[in-house]
């Protein structure tokens, strides 16, 4: 019985404790906790197993790294994506597997996380797989922290986005290709020069396709055999390959040697592939050029919808670093460009045909005009002799019957001469040989003289010929007096011819005034003649046209007079018109835009006639350098003269035409028109219009030149100049020159100009850099003028350095020579000898197109320029 009790206690583990005792309760609690712990551990192991299964089954890479950047954990997706096992990767640096171009970015992002600068990071990087491929991974990461918040490493995910990237890049590439084709099409439409357009189109498409070489071949035929050939016309190359356009194997290539390419391309099919797939000849040529694969797209010209297509040539692309397979989408897009090229070539051909037709028509018209002009001259020469001899005959002792016959002959000859003159003028207009040459004229006197010439004819028909000039019409204007007189005479002659009673009135008024000095004058010629019906006014002003045939029979004429008037008025910038009532009379009117001019003042007009006073001379200064302008103007003004400044030869010629100058100072090197050409043009104007311009003697032209060497004087004299002065200008020599050519002019500052200059203040420093004493002396002792010149030089110098650098970078020899010449002249005028010497060296080398040392020469000029500016600042 006792044994049974002990056994019972051992089995239930209560050691015989009574039910409900404390020990028994404690033991049971401990047992329960143990069972719970076992259950929890089992569930934890089960959860971890599920978590591991999930992690190892996801397609994304899940990773942990150490804070030093070593791989600590990777799920199996790493091996699936990269080909590297997890075991061989763990413990390796992150960057060992990353593309070298992405390492720097990845390290920076890793540092931001481990230094707690950022909580999370998103990034993309390329990983190099075991088989050498690039795989794009999209990453998300955060810092891995311990319980105390300390960074233990980085954890995150990596997702393979290679396909998405490839698709995006493909779309981007296709978009770039379309944009390039659109841009090239725009160039082909808008660029007038076809060669420029085709070259630019090849460049644009070559860059967009990312090929190594793009080119355009044109078909032609052998001159002797007629065999089809092809030749390269345009080419673009990437920097990594050489150009082949000058390769003999790219010119005059027989199509027969190139497999069946001609047959394919001529029917609109592309040729593409790797070089090894082509024939032996093609492989040899292409491999010598480094080509691995190519694409050729035909350029087909289509003559309208029903025309036969013409295989003009092809646009091609070489790849030299890879064997490329061109997609259908690429070929289609490039095909659109080939069509645009074909359209541009067709437009150029059509334009050339139109141009040829136009030139042929113009040549025929010109030949007709030349024939008419030559014939008119040939007829007019003997006719003038007939008229002259007939006049002598009339003035000799003739009987009444003989005089009547002679006067009839004179009338017929005069009529014939008028007709021939009309034909000659019209043929000149059609041939473009009739010119308008405006000068300053006395308009009132010109019109009075013209009407006086016509008065005898009006008197012969007992007609009143009246000239009425409104009071506000300017007396002196800028106009071509010869052409104005021709128009007025033609209209008045017509009015007299078609008027039997009454009279003809010529009226001139101001239509309106524009910005001074411009105004619009209206000329009207009114008669009381036969008038013109409204339905026949449209025939007027047409060549060889009169109102009707009866008019020609009754009044004669060629029908050219009004056509000539219209052309002349339009050439002078005006318009012409007519109003008429049949049986009551006609008014022809025209307008001209003219410029008002001041009445020329003759010497001795003012003051007592017996006191010959020196007058103030007007001098035209043509000089393009602002510093030179300032110095010359100051010297001339201080010498008591009025100065008008222009900056190029053409402006000098225009100013001279306006009249009123006593002397011209002409720089020989200027833009637009140089001094030599301007001088020749002035002399030509003088000889043609000396009387109208009221010139007592040819104007003196004195050259200003910085090149005082043997032969310069002869060149100036050959151009029509009287003398020359060397630059920089020496005041004493200038005054002497003025006295030589302007003996009647006053020189109020001559004593000051030739007197010794006072010592300049602030003249310290290296005189070769800036010689202030020399500058003040050149300014006739005026410190004020010297400071003006320095201030102007400083303003100009601000742009010299930048312009020198730009011209040197562009290897623009002409531009460098011109700018260096300007710098040299300015430097000479302010006494900057070192700068002048450096600029002279640069100018000479640039003029010889010797640019080997251009950067050193430009640096020398800029250094000297800085020294001058520093000297000015410390002056």
C-alpha positions in Angstrom: 0.0 0.0 0.0 2.8 2.3 0.8 4.7 1.5 -2.3 1.6 2.2 -4.3 1.4 5.7 -2.8 5.1 6.5 -3.6 4.6 5.4 -7.2 1.7 7.5 -7.5 3.6 10.6 -6.3 6.4 10.0 -8.7 4.1 9.7 -11.7 2.2 12.9 -11.2 5.4 14.8 -10.1 3.8 16.2 -7.0 5.9 14.4 -4.5 2.9 13.5 -2.7 1.7 17.1 -2.3 -1.9 17.5 -1.7 -4.0 18.8 -4.6 -4.2 22.7 -4.4 -0.9 23.1 -2.5 1.5 26.0 -3.6 4.2 23.7 -4.8 1.9 21.7 -7.0 0.5 25.0 -8.5 4.1 26.3 -9.3 5.1 23.1 -10.9 2.1 23.2 -13.2 2.8 26.8 -14.2 6.4 26.0 -15.1 5.3 23.1 -17.2 2.8 25.3 -19.0 5.5 28.0 -19.7 7.8 25.4 -21.2 5.1 24.1 -23.5 4.4 27.7 -24.6 8.0 28.4 -25.3 8.3 25.2 -27.3 5.2 26.2 -29.3 6.5 29.7 -29.8 9.9 28.5 -31.0 8.2 26.1 -33.4 6.0 28.9 -34.8 9.1 31.2 -35.1 11.0 28.5 -37.0 7.9 28.1 -39.2 7.6 31.9 -39.8 11.3 32.2 -40.6 11.0 29.4 -43.0 8.1 31.0 -44.7 10.0 34.4 -44.8 13.0 32.8 -46.2 10.9 31.0 -48.8 9.3 34.3 -49.8 12.6 36.1 -50.0 14.3 33.4 -52.0 11.4 33.1 -54.4 10.9 36.9 -55.2 12.4 38.1 -58.5 13.8 41.2 -57.0 17.3 41.1 -55.3 17.1 41.6 -51.6 20.4 42.6 -50.0 22.2 43.6 -46.8 25.7 45.2 -46.7 28.1 46.1 -44.0 28.8 49.7 -43.2 32.1 49.3 -45.1 30.2 48.5 -48.3 30.7 44.7 -48.4 27.9 42.4 -49.5 26.5 40.7 -46.3 23.4 39.0 -47.6 21.8 38.4 -51.1 18.9 36.3 -52.0 19.1 33.8 -54.9 17.7 36.3 -57.4 21.2 37.8 -57.4 22.6 34.7 -59.0 19.6 34.5 -61.4 20.2 38.0 -62.7 24.0 38.4 -62.6 25.2 34.8 -63.1 27.4 35.1 -59.9 26.6 32.8 -57.1 25.6 34.2 -53.7 28.5 32.4 -52.0 31.2 34.0 -54.2 29.6 37.4 -53.9 29.3 37.7 -50.1 32.1 39.6 -48.6 33.0 41.3 -51.9 32.8 45.1 -52.3 29.6 46.5 -53.9 31.5 48.3 -56.7 33.3 45.1 -57.9 30.2 44.2 -59.9 29.0 47.7 -60.9 29.7 49.4 -64.2 32.7 51.8 -63.8 30.6 54.8 -65.0 28.1 54.2 -62.2 30.5 53.5 -59.3 30.9 57.1 -58.2 27.2 57.7 -58.0 26.6 54.5 -56.1 29.3 55.3 -53.5 27.9 58.8 -53.0 24.4 57.4 -52.4 25.8 54.7 -50.0 27.7 57.4 -48.0 24.5 59.5 -47.7 22.8 56.6 -46.1 25.6 55.5 -43.8 26.2 59.1 -42.6 22.5 59.5 -42.0 22.3 62.4 -44.5 19.4 60.6 -46.1 16.9 58.2 -44.7 16.3 56.4 -47.9 17.7 56.4 -51.4 16.6 55.5 -54.9 19.1 54.9 -57.7 19.8 53.1 -60.9 23.0 51.4 -61.8 24.4 49.0 -64.3 25.8 45.6 -63.1 28.2 43.6 -65.2 27.1 40.0 -65.5 29.3 37.0 -65.6 28.9 36.7 -69.3 29.8 40.4 -69.9 26.3 41.9 -70.3 25.1 45.1 -68.8 22.1 44.8 -66.6 20.2 47.8 -65.4 19.0 47.6 -61.8 16.6 50.0 -60.1 17.5 50.2 -56.4 15.8 51.2 -53.1 17.8 51.2 -49.9 17.8 52.4 -46.3 20.3 52.4 -43.4 20.3 49.2 -41.3 20.2 50.3 -37.6 20.8 48.4 -34.4 18.7 48.8 -31.2 20.6 51.9 -30.2 20.1 53.5 -33.6 23.6 53.0 -34.8 24.2 52.3 -38.5 25.2 48.7 -39.1 25.0 48.7 -42.8 22.5 49.1 -45.7 19.5 47.0 -46.7 17.3 47.3 -49.7 16.1 45.8 -53.0 17.3 45.8 -56.6 14.9 45.3 -59.5 16.0 44.3 -63.0 14.7 47.1 -65.3 16.9 46.3 -68.3 14.0 45.6 -70.7 12.2 48.8 -69.6 15.4 50.8 -70.1 15.9 49.3 -73.5 12.3 50.0 -74.5 12.7 53.6 -73.3 16.0 54.1 -75.1 14.4 52.6 -78.2 11.5 55.1 -78.1 13.9 57.9 -77.3 16.2 56.9 -80.3 13.2 56.7 -82.6 12.0 60.1 -81.4 15.5 61.6 -82.1 15.5 59.9 -85.5 12.1 61.4 -86.4 13.2 64.9 -85.2 16.3 64.6 -87.3 14.3 63.7 -90.4 11.9 66.6 -89.7 14.8 69.0 -89.3 16.5 67.8 -92.4 13.2 68.1 -94.3 12.9 71.7 -93.1 16.4 72.4 -94.4 15.7 70.8 -97.7 12.6 72.9 -98.1 14.0 76.3 -97.0 17.7 76.3 -98.0 18.1 77.9 -101.4 21.5 76.2 -102.1 20.9 72.5 -102.7 24.5 71.5 -102.0 24.3 73.1 -98.5 20.9 71.5 -97.9 22.0 68.0 -98.8 25.2 68.3 -96.8 23.3 69.4 -93.7 20.6 66.7 -94.2 23.3 64.0 -94.3 24.9 65.4 -91.2 21.7 65.5 -89.2 20.6 62.0 -90.1 24.1 60.6 -89.6 24.2 61.9 -86.0 20.7 60.7 -85.2 21.2 57.2 -86.4 24.4 56.9 -84.3 26.2 55.4 -87.3 29.9 55.9 -87.9 29.5 57.3 -91.4 26.6 58.7 -93.4 26.9 59.6 -97.1 25.0 60.4 -100.3 25.9 58.8 -103.7 24.6 60.0 -107.0 24.2 57.9 -110.2 25.7 59.0 -113.5 27.0 57.3 -116.7 30.4 56.8 -118.2 31.0 59.5 -120.8 32.5 57.0 -123.3 30.6 53.7 -122.7 27.4 54.9 -121.1 27.8 52.3 -118.4 26.1 53.2 -115.1 28.4 54.6 -112.4 28.0 55.9 -108.9 30.0 58.6 -107.1 29.9 59.9 -103.5 28.8 63.5 -103.2 28.3 64.2 -99.5 29.6 62.6 -96.3 29.4 63.0 -92.5 31.7 61.0 -90.2 31.8 60.4 -86.5 35.0 61.5 -84.9 36.2 57.9 -84.4 36.4 57.1 -88.2 38.1 58.7 -91.2 36.4 60.3 -94.1 36.2 58.4 -97.4 34.8 60.9 -99.8 38.2 61.5 -101.4 38.8 57.8 -101.7 39.1 56.9 -105.4 37.0 53.8 -104.7 34.1 56.1 -103.8 34.1 57.8 -107.1 33.1 56.6 -110.6 32.4 53.1 -109.3 30.8 50.8 -111.9 27.5 49.4 -110.6 28.3 46.1 -112.3 30.9 45.3 -109.6 28.5 45.6 -106.7 26.5 42.4 -106.7 22.8 43.0 -107.5 22.6 46.2 -105.5 21.6 48.4 -108.5 18.8 46.0 -109.3 17.4 46.1 -105.7 17.8 49.9 -105.1 16.4 50.9 -108.5 13.1 49.3 -107.6 13.0 50.9 -104.2 14.4 48.1 -102.1 17.0 48.7 -99.4 20.4 47.0 -99.2 21.7 46.1 -95.7 23.7 43.5 -93.9 27.1 42.6 -92.5 30.1 42.9 -94.8 30.8 39.2 -94.8 27.5 38.5 -96.5 28.4 40.5 -99.6 30.3 39.6 -102.7 34.1 39.4 -102.9 34.6 42.9 -104.5 32.3 44.6 -102.1 33.9 42.9 -99.1 37.4 44.1 -100.2 36.4 47.7 -100.7 34.3 47.9 -97.5 36.8 46.2 -95.2 39.5 48.5 -96.4 37.3 51.3 -95.1 36.8 49.6 -91.8 33.1 48.9 -92.4 31.4 45.9 -90.6 27.8 46.5 -91.7 25.8 49.0 -93.8 22.4 50.2 -94.9 21.6 51.8 -98.3 18.3 53.5 -98.9 17.5 54.5 -102.5 16.6 58.1 -103.5 13.9 57.9 -106.2 12.7 60.8 -108.2 9.1 60.6 -109.2 8.0 62.7 -112.2 4.4 63.4 -111.1 1.9 60.6 -110.4 2.2 59.0 -113.8 5.9 59.6 -114.5 8.6 57.0 -114.7 10.6 56.7 -111.4 14.2 57.7 -111.7 16.8 56.0 -109.5 19.0 59.1 -108.7 21.3 57.5 -106.0 21.2 56.4 -102.4 21.8 57.5 -98.9 24.0 55.1 -96.9 25.2 54.4 -93.4 28.3 52.5 -92.2 28.9 50.9 -88.8 32.6 50.3 -88.2 32.6 49.0 -84.6 29.7 46.4 -84.7 27.6 44.3 -87.0 24.3 46.2 -86.9 20.9 44.9 -87.8 18.7 47.8 -89.0 15.1 47.6 -87.9 12.1 48.0 -90.3 11.2 51.1 -88.3 14.6 52.7 -88.8 14.5 51.9 -92.6 11.0 53.4 -92.9 12.0 56.6 -91.2 15.2 57.0 -93.3 13.1 56.2 -96.4 11.0 59.3 -95.6 14.2 61.4 -95.6 15.2 59.8 -98.9 11.8 61.0 -100.3 12.5 64.5 -99.0 15.9 64.5 -100.7 14.3 63.4 -104.0 11.8 66.2 -103.7 14.5 68.8 -103.1 16.4 67.6 -106.1 13.2 67.8 -108.2 12.5 71.3 -107.0 16.1 72.3 -107.8 15.8 70.9 -111.3 12.5 72.7 -111.9 14.0 75.9 -110.6 17.0 75.5 -112.9 14.6 74.9 -115.9 12.6 78.0 -114.9 15.8 80.0 -114.5 17.0 78.8 -117.9 13.8 79.8 -119.5 13.8 83.2 -117.8 17.5 83.7 -118.8 16.7 82.8 -122.4 13.7 85.2 -122.5 15.9 87.9 -120.9 18.7 87.2 -123.3 16.2 87.5 -126.2 14.8 90.7 -124.8 18.3 92.0 -124.2 19.4 91.1 -127.7 16.4 92.9 -129.1 17.2 96.0 -127.0 20.8 95.9 -128.0 19.8 95.5 -131.6 17.4 98.5 -131.3 20.1 100.6 -129.5 22.7 99.8 -132.1 20.4 100.4 -135.0 19.2 103.7 -133.4 22.8 104.8 -133.1 23.6 103.7 -136.6 20.6 105.6 -138.0 21.0 108.7 -135.8 24.6 109.4 -136.8 23.9 110.0 -140.5 20.5 111.6 -139.6 22.3 114.2 -137.5 24.4 115.0 -140.5 21.4 115.4 -142.7 19.7 117.7 -140.2 22.8 119.8 -139.8 23.4 120.1 -143.6 19.7 120.8 -144.1 19.9 123.7 -141.6 22.9 125.1 -143.4 20.9 124.8 -146.7 17.9 126.7 -145.1 20.2 129.5 -144.0 21.6 129.9 -147.5 20.0 131.9 -150.3 17.1 129.8 -151.4 14.0 130.6 -153.3 10.7 130.4 -151.4 9.8 127.0 -153.0 13.3 125.7 -152.2 13.0 127.0 -148.5 9.6 125.3 -148.2 11.0 122.0 -149.4 14.0 122.3 -147.1 11.8 123.1 -144.0 9.6 120.1 -144.8 12.8 118.0 -144.9 13.9 119.4 -141.6 10.5 118.7 -140.0 10.6 115.1 -141.2 14.1 114.7 -140.0 13.3 116.1 -136.5 10.3 113.8 -136.2 12.5 110.8 -137.2 15.2 111.8 -134.7 12.6 112.1 -131.9 11.3 108.6 -132.8 14.8 107.2 -132.8 15.6 108.8 -129.4 12.5 107.3 -127.9 13.5 103.8 -129.2 17.0 104.3 -127.9 15.8 105.3 -124.4 13.3 102.5 -124.2 15.9 99.9 -125.3 18.3 101.2 -122.6 15.6 100.9 -120.0 14.8 97.3 -121.0 18.5 96.4 -121.1 19.0 97.9 -117.6 21.5 100.4 -118.8 19.6 103.6 -118.0 20.7 105.0 -114.7 19.3 107.7 -112.3 22.0 109.9 -110.8 20.7 112.5 -108.3 22.6 115.6 -107.5 21.8 118.9 -105.7 20.0 121.3 -108.2 18.0 124.5 -108.3 14.6 123.0 -109.1 12.9 126.3 -109.9 15.6 127.3 -112.4 15.7 123.8 -114.0 12.0 123.9 -114.6 12.1 127.5 -116.0 14.8 126.5 -118.4 12.9 123.4 -119.5 9.7 125.4 -120.2 11.6 128.0 -122.1 13.0 125.3 -124.4 9.4 124.2 -125.2 7.9 127.7 -125.5 8.7 128.1 -129.2 6.7 125.0 -130.1 3.7 126.2 -128.2 4.0 129.6 -129.7 3.9 128.1 -133.2 0.4 126.7 -132.4 -0.6 129.9 -130.6 -0.9 128.0 -127.3 -0.2 129.5 -123.9 2.5 127.6 -122.0 2.4 128.4 -118.3 4.7 127.3 -115.4 3.2 127.7 -111.9 5.4 126.8 -108.9 3.7 126.9 -105.5 5.5 129.1 -102.9 6.2 126.3 -100.5 8.1 124.2 -103.2 11.8 124.1 -102.1 14.2 125.8 -104.4 17.1 123.4 -104.0 16.5 119.6 -104.0 18.4 116.4 -104.5 17.2 114.9 -107.8 18.4 113.7 -111.2 17.8 116.9 -113.3 18.4 115.1 -116.7 15.6 112.5 -116.1 13.3 115.1 -114.5 13.7 117.4 -117.5 13.1 114.4 -119.9 9.8 113.5 -118.2 8.5 117.1 -118.2 9.5 117.7 -121.8 7.8 114.5 -122.9 4.6 115.3 -121.1 4.5 118.9 -122.3 5.4 117.9 -125.9 2.5 115.4 -125.8 0.1 118.1 -124.4 1.1 120.6 -127.1 0.8 118.0 -129.9 -2.8 117.0 -128.9 -4.0 120.6 -128.2 -5.3 122.9 -130.9 -6.6 125.8 -128.8 -6.2 127.0 -125.3 -3.0 126.2 -123.6 -0.9 123.9 -121.5 -0.1 124.5 -117.8 2.7 122.9 -115.8 2.1 123.1 -112.0 4.4 122.0 -109.2 3.4 121.7 -105.6 4.2 119.9 -102.3 2.0 116.8 -101.9 3.2 116.3 -98.3 6.3 116.6 -96.2 8.0 113.6 -94.6 10.7 113.5 -92.0 13.1 116.3 -92.8 14.6 116.8 -95.3 12.3 114.6 -97.4 9.2 115.8 -99.1 6.9 114.6 -101.9 6.5 116.9 -104.9 3.5 116.7 -107.3 4.0 117.7 -111.0 0.9 118.1 -113.2 0.8 118.9 -116.9 -2.8 120.0 -117.9 -3.9 120.7 -121.5 -7.2 121.8 -123.1 -6.8 119.3 -126.0 -8.8 116.4 -127.4 -8.9 114.4 -124.2 -9.1 110.6 -123.9 -12.2 108.4 -123.4 -12.3 106.5 -120.1 -12.3 103.1 -121.8 -9.0 103.8 -123.5 -7.0 105.1 -120.6 -5.8 101.6 -119.9 -3.7 101.6 -123.1 -1.6 104.5 -121.9 1.9 103.9 -120.5 2.2 100.6 -122.5 5.1 100.4 -124.9 4.3 101.0 -128.6 0.7 101.8 -127.7 -1.5 104.8 -128.5 -5.2 105.4 -127.9 -6.1 104.2 -131.4 -4.7 103.8 -134.9 -6.2 107.1 -136.1 -4.2 109.0 -133.5 -1.0 107.5 -134.9 -1.9 108.4 -138.4 -2.9 112.0 -137.5 -0.3 112.9 -134.8 2.5 110.5 -135.4 4.8 109.1 -132.7 6.0 105.7 -131.6 3.8 105.2 -128.6 7.0 104.9 -126.4 7.0 108.3 -124.8 4.6 107.6 -121.9 6.1 104.2 -121.3 9.5 105.9 -121.0 8.0 108.5 -118.6 6.5 105.8 -116.4 9.8 103.9 -116.2 11.8 107.0 -115.4 9.4 108.2 -112.7 9.5 104.7 -111.1 13.3 104.7 -111.2 13.2 108.0 -109.3 10.9 106.5 -106.7 7.7 108.1 -107.8 4.3 107.3 -109.4 2.6 108.6 -112.5 -1.1 108.8 -113.5 -3.7 110.5 -115.7 -7.2 112.0 -115.6 -9.0 113.0 -118.8 -12.4 113.9 -120.2 -12.8 113.4 -123.9 -13.1 116.7 -125.7 -12.1 118.8 -122.7 -8.5 118.0 -122.0 -6.1 115.8 -120.0 -3.9 116.1 -116.9 -0.8 113.9 -116.6 0.6 114.0 -113.1 3.5 112.3 -111.3 5.1 112.5 -107.8 8.7 112.4 -106.8 10.3 111.9 -103.4 13.1 114.5 -103.0 15.3 115.8 -100.3 15.5 119.5 -99.6 18.9 121.2 -99.7 20.2 124.5 -98.4 21.0 127.2 -100.9 24.7 127.2 -101.7 26.5 130.2 -100.2 29.2 131.7 -102.5 32.2 133.3 -101.0 31.8 137.1 -100.7 28.0 136.9 -100.6 27.9 138.6 -97.2 29.7 141.7 -96.1 31.2 144.6 -98.1 32.2 143.6 -101.6 35.5 145.4 -101.4 36.6 143.6 -98.2 37.8 140.1 -99.1 37.4 138.2 -95.9 38.7 134.7 -95.2 35.9 132.2 -95.2 35.2 129.2 -92.9 35.9 126.0 -95.0 33.8 122.8 -94.9 35.9 119.7 -94.7 34.7 116.2 -95.3 36.6 113.7 -93.0 36.3 110.1 -94.0 37.8 107.9 -91.2 36.5 104.7 -89.7 38.5 104.7 -86.5 36.8 106.6 -83.7 40.0 107.8 -82.0 41.4 109.0 -85.3 38.1 110.8 -86.0 38.2 112.6 -82.6 41.8 113.8 -83.1 41.3 114.9 -86.7 38.0 116.6 -85.9 39.5 118.5 -82.9 42.5 119.7 -84.9 40.3 120.9 -87.8 37.7 122.6 -85.6 40.5 124.3 -83.6 41.9 125.5 -87.0 38.6 127.2 -87.6 36.9 124.8 -90.0 33.5 123.1 -90.2 33.9 119.3 -90.2 31.5 116.6 -91.5 32.6 113.0 -90.4 31.7 109.8 -92.2 33.1 106.3 -91.5 33.4 104.7 -94.9 34.0 105.5 -98.6 30.5 105.1 -99.8 29.2 107.5 -97.1 31.9 109.9 -98.2 30.7 109.7 -101.8 27.1 110.3 -100.8 28.2 113.3 -98.7 30.2 114.7 -101.6 27.2 114.5 -103.9 25.3 116.8 -101.6 28.0 119.4 -102.3 29.4 122.3 -100.3 32.8 120.9 -99.3 36.1 122.5 -99.9 38.4 119.6 -99.1 38.2 115.9 -98.4 40.5 114.1 -95.9 40.2 110.4 -96.9 41.4 107.4 -95.0 42.5 104.8 -97.5 41.5 101.7 -95.5 37.8 101.7 -94.6 34.9 99.2 -94.7 32.2 99.1 -97.4 34.3 101.2 -99.9 38.0 102.0 -99.4 39.5 105.5 -99.9 41.0 104.7 -103.3 37.6 103.6 -104.8 35.8 106.5 -103.1 38.3 109.0 -104.6 37.9 107.6 -108.1 34.1 107.8 -107.7 34.3 111.4 -106.6 36.4 112.4 -109.6 33.9 110.6 -111.9 31.0 112.6 -110.3 32.9 115.9 -110.7 33.6 115.4 -114.4 30.0 114.5 -115.1 28.1 117.1 -113.0 30.6 119.9 -112.4 28.3 122.6 -113.8 25.2 121.4 -111.9 27.2 121.1 -108.7 28.6 124.6 -109.1 32.2 123.5 -108.8 34.7 126.2 -109.5 37.6 123.7 -109.5 38.0 120.0 -108.6 37.9 119.4 -104.9 41.1 118.7 -103.1 41.4 115.1 -101.8 44.1 114.4 -99.2 44.7 110.7 -98.3 45.3 109.6 -94.7 47.4 106.5 -94.6 49.4 104.6 -91.9 51.5 103.0 -94.6 53.9 105.9 -95.6 56.0 103.8 -97.9 57.3 104.1 -101.4 54.5 103.6 -103.9 51.7 104.9 -101.6 51.9 108.4 -103.0 51.7 107.1 -106.6 48.7 104.9 -105.7 46.9 107.8 -104.1 47.6 110.0 -107.1 46.5 107.3 -109.5 43.1 107.2 -107.6 42.6 110.9 -108.2 43.9 112.2 -104.8 46.0 115.4 -104.6 48.3 114.5 -101.7 48.6 112.4 -98.6 49.3 112.7 -94.9 50.9 109.9 -92.8 49.2 108.7 -89.6 49.4 109.5 -86.8 48.5 113.0 -87.8 51.1 115.6 -86.9 49.3 119.0 -86.3 52.0 121.1 -88.0 51.8 119.0 -91.2 48.0 119.1 -91.2 48.0 122.9 -90.9 50.6 123.1 -93.7 48.5 120.9 -95.9 45.3 122.9 -95.2 47.2 126.1 -96.1 48.3 124.6 -99.4 44.9 123.5 -100.6 42.7 126.1 -98.8 44.6 129.4 -99.4 41.5 131.5 -99.0 40.3 129.8 -95.8 40.9 131.1 -92.2 43.1 129.2 -89.9 42.3 130.8 -86.5 44.3 128.3 -84.4 47.3 128.0 -86.7 49.6 129.7 -84.2 48.4 127.5 -81.4 48.8 124.5 -83.6 52.4 125.2 -84.5 53.5 126.4 -81.1 55.4 124.2 -78.7 53.1 122.1 -76.5 53.1 122.6 -72.8 54.5 119.9 -70.6 51.8 117.3 -69.8 50.9 116.6 -66.3 50.9 113.1 -65.0 53.3 111.9 -67.6 55.1 109.4 -65.5 55.6 105.7 -66.3 57.2 104.0 -69.3 56.8 106.4 -72.3 56.8 103.4 -74.7 53.6 102.2 -73.0 51.9 105.6 -73.0 53.7 108.8 -73.9 51.4 111.5 -72.5 53.7 114.4 -73.6 53.5 113.2 -77.2 49.7 112.8 -77.0 49.3 116.3 -75.6 51.6 117.7 -78.3 49.6 115.9 -81.0 46.5 117.6 -79.5 48.1 121.0 -80.0 48.8 121.3 -76.3 45.2 120.7 -75.2 45.0 118.5 -72.1 41.2 118.5 -72.5 41.4 117.0 -76.0 44.1 114.5 -74.8 41.8 113.3 -72.0 38.9 113.0 -74.5 41.1 110.8 -76.7 42.2 108.6 -73.8 38.6 108.2 -72.6 37.4 107.2 -76.1 40.3 104.8 -76.4 39.4 103.1 -73.1 35.8 102.7 -74.2 37.0 101.1 -77.4 39.6 98.9 -75.7 36.9 97.1 -73.8 35.8 95.3 -76.9 39.2 94.8 -78.5 40.3 91.8 -76.4 37.1 89.8 -76.9 37.0 90.5 -80.6 40.7 89.5 -80.9 40.0 86.2 -79.2 37.0 85.5 -81.3 38.8 86.2 -84.6 41.8 84.2 -83.5 39.6 81.2 -82.6 37.9 81.4 -86.0 41.3 81.8 -87.8 39.8 84.8 -89.5 42.9 86.4 -91.0 41.1 89.2 -92.8 39.2 90.1 -89.6 42.4 90.1 -87.5 44.3 92.2 -90.0 41.4 94.8 -90.1 41.1 94.9 -86.3 44.9 95.1 -85.8 45.0 98.0 -88.2 42.4 99.9 -86.2 44.3 99.1 -82.9 47.6 100.2 -84.5 46.1 103.5 -85.6 44.5 104.3 -82.3 47.7 103.4 -80.4 49.7 105.7 -82.6 47.4 108.6 -82.0 47.6 108.3 -78.2 51.4 107.6 -78.1 51.3 103.9 -77.2 54.4 102.7 -79.0 54.5 99.2 -77.6 50.9 98.5 -78.4 51.4 100.0 -81.9 54.3 97.7 -82.5 52.4 94.6 -81.3 49.4 95.5 -83.4 51.6 96.1 -86.5 53.2 92.6 -86.1 49.8 91.0 -85.9 48.5 93.0 -88.8 51.4 92.0 -91.1 51.1 88.3 -90.3 47.4 88.3 -90.7 47.6 90.0 -94.0 50.1 87.3 -95.1 47.6 84.7 -93.7 50.4 83.5 -91.5 48.5 82.4 -88.4 51.0 79.9 -87.0 51.8 82.2 -84.1 48.4 84.0 -84.0 47.7 83.2 -80.4 51.1 84.5 -79.3 50.6 87.6 -81.4 47.1 88.2 -80.0 48.4 87.7 -76.5 51.1 90.3 -77.1 48.5 92.8 -78.3 46.3 92.1 -75.3 49.2 92.4 -72.9 50.2 95.8 -74.3 46.6 96.9 -74.3 46.3 96.1 -70.5 49.5 98.0 -69.9 48.1 101.1 -71.6 44.8 100.8 -69.7 46.8 100.6 -66.4 48.9 103.6 -67.4 45.7 105.5 -68.1 44.3 104.5 -64.7 47.5 105.6 -62.9 47.9 108.8 -65.0 
